[in-house]
Amino acid sequence: MVENTESAPAPGPAPAVLKERRVADAATLKALADPLRLAILDVLMAAAGAGPLTAKEIAAALDEPQTKLYRHIKQLEKAGLVRVAETRLVSGIVESRYAPAQESLRLAPEIFAPGSPTRGDAYDAMLAAMDRVRGEFRAHAMADRIDFATSRDDVTTGLPGMFSHSTFRLTPERMLRLRRQLDDIFNELKAESESDAEGAVEATLFTLLYGVRPGPAADSRTDSRPGTES
């Protein structure tokens, strides 16, 4: 999970596996600026409780050629996002098993500030995350694994998806309140334990909220733009 919200650093020495890694340097941002590398991190983080994975196992989870992953895994390792947890000799070849070096990632807010030398890299990392979600969504949709046809009031499956793309004109105060409301939703979900109930499913929630400052030719409209929903 990659976010850009503020978080205070954990006190004391860093553990072997960080609860959260706060990203503010260009090298780590460049490592994150690729959808496939983000996919590798997702697989490793999801499997963290079950143990480290080999490149072959990661490739199988992603349905990608194993040879395609080595360069990306090494780049993640070099950036400190992935670590070699175990090695063993297999037919005279050293086989590595990989694990994530953190449970979650958070992009430091200051890297997006005007004049920040890492600003471009920060936005590249965000765009890679968008591409990652887009690719994963399309794969699930084409495999009929998600549902946008069912009404939200249909309790027989409990899996109706939601899609909304809207632009509103808000006061800065209302914008701030909306941001806090979204933060509350995410914090509530994070505080809950992962469900092991029968029928539990993976739910993806991808959020992008941004306000656009008026430019030299500011738009004088006072009504909301038409939106798209499902």
N, C-alpha and C positions, 0 to 999 in steps of 0.2 A: 504494500500500500504506500503510495507516494502522495504527500500532501504539502501544502505551503503555509499552514497555519503556525503561529508562534508556539514555542514550547521551551520551558526552562531546562537547561542541561541537568542531568542527574548528578547528584553530589558524589564525591569519592572517586576512587579509581574505576575505570571502565571495565565491565565484566568481559569475559571471553566472547559472549554473544550479547550485543547491546539490545536493550529493550526497544530503543529508538535511536536511529542515526540522524543527526541534524546535518544536512548537506549544505555547504557554503563554498566549496572549492571547485575550481574549473575541471580538474581531473575526474572527480567523481561525477560531476554533471555530464561530462562528455561520455562517460561510461553508461550513464542512464539514458542518453539520447539515441536510443535504438530500440524499436519495438521487440526485436528478438531477444535482446539482452534483458529487457524487462520481463519477457515471458519466462526466461530461464530463472530469474529471481523469484517470480511468482510460483513456479514449480517447486523450487527449493524451500521457500517460506511455507508453502502449503504442506510440504512433507517433513518439516522440521521435527515434528513430534515423533515421526516414524523412523527417523535416522537419515544420515547423509546418502546421496545418490551418486551413481557413476554417470559419466557423460552418456553412456548407452541408455541408461534409465531415463535421463532427462530428455534425450532425443525421442524415446518411445512415448513419453508423456506429451510431447509437443508435436509428434508425428513429423519430425524433421530428420534429415540425414545426420548421423552422428558426426561426420567429418565437418559439417557446416557449423557445429557448435564450438569446436575447440578454441578458435580464435576469440569468440565472444566470451567464453568462460574465462580464458586467460586475462582478458581485459577487465572483467569483473573482479577477478582475483587481484590483479595489479592495483585496482582502485580500492581494495579492502572491503568490497561488498560481498565477496564470496571467499571462503577459506577451504583449504584441503583438510578434511577432518580425519581421514584415514587413507592409508596406502597399503597395497599388497602386491605381491609378485604373481602374475598370471601368465604362464607359458613364457617366462623370461622377460615379460614386459611389466613395468610398474603401472598398476591401475590405481587411480585416485578416486576417492569418494568426496563429494563436495557438500558443503552446508552453508547456509547464509550466515553472515557475520552480524546480522541484526534482525529483529522481528518486524520492524517497520522503518520507513524512511520519511523524513520531513524536510522539505525545502525551506531554507532559512529565508524569512521575508526580505532581509536586506539585500539579497542578491538580485531582486527585481527593481531596486531603487534606481532612478536616473543617475547615470554616471558610474554605475557598478560595472567593473570589468567583466563580471561573469553573467551579466544580464542576458546576453544572447544565448549563452549556454543554458541558462535557466529556462528560457522559453523553449529551446530545443528539447529539453527533457520533458516539459509539459506536452509538447506536440507529439513526442514519441509515445507518451502515455495515451494520448487520444487515439493514435494510430493502433496501438496495442488493443485498446477496448474495441475499436471499430473492427479489427480483424477477428477478434474473438467472438464478437457479437454476430458477425456475418456467418462464421462457421457454425455457431449454435443455431442460428435462424435457418440456414440451409439444411441442417440436420433435423429440423422440426423439434428442437429441444426447448424452445421458448414459446410463449403464448401471448400474442397481442390481440387475439380474436375474442377472448373471454371477457365478460363484463367484470368490473371490480366487485360487483355484488354477488357473483357466482361463488358460493362457498364450497362447491364440490371438489375443486382442485386447489384453490388458494394460490394459484400461480399466475394470475393475469399481470402482464407487464404494463409499464407506463412509459409513454414518451411525450415530452413537452418541450417545445422550443418557442419561447415568447420573449418579447422585449417590452419593457414598461418604462414610463417616466416616473421616477421616484425622487423624493427629497433625500438628501444625504442621511438624514436621521432614519428614514424608512429603510434605506439601503443597509444601514448598519444593523437595524433590528432584524432584517431578513437574514443577514449574515450570521447573527447570533442564533437565530432560530435553527438555521441549518447546522451550525456547530453543535447545538443541543441534541439534534437528531443523531449526528455522528457519535457524539460522546455517549449517548444512551446505548447505541448499538455496540460500541466498543466495550462498554461496561458489562454487557451481557456475555455469558459463557457461550462458547460454540455449542450449538444444539446437536445432541447425539440421538434425538428422538427418531423413531421410524418415520420415514417420509420426508425428513428434513432435506432441504435443497440449498445449493449455493445461490445466493442472491447478490447481484452486482448493482452497486449504486454509484454512478459516475456523475459528479456535480461540477459545473463550471458557472461561476457567477462573477460578473465584472461590470463595473460602471465605466462609461466612456466620458471623459472630460470634454466640455464644449471646445470646439476648435475655432479658428478665425471666422468661419461661416457656420455658426451654430444653428442647428435645426430648430426652427421656431414652433414645431408641432407641440401640442399639449395633450393629444390623445395617445393611447397605447397603440403600438404597431400590431397588426394581426399576427397571431401565433399559430403554431401547429401542435396538435396534441393527439394522443392515442391512448 
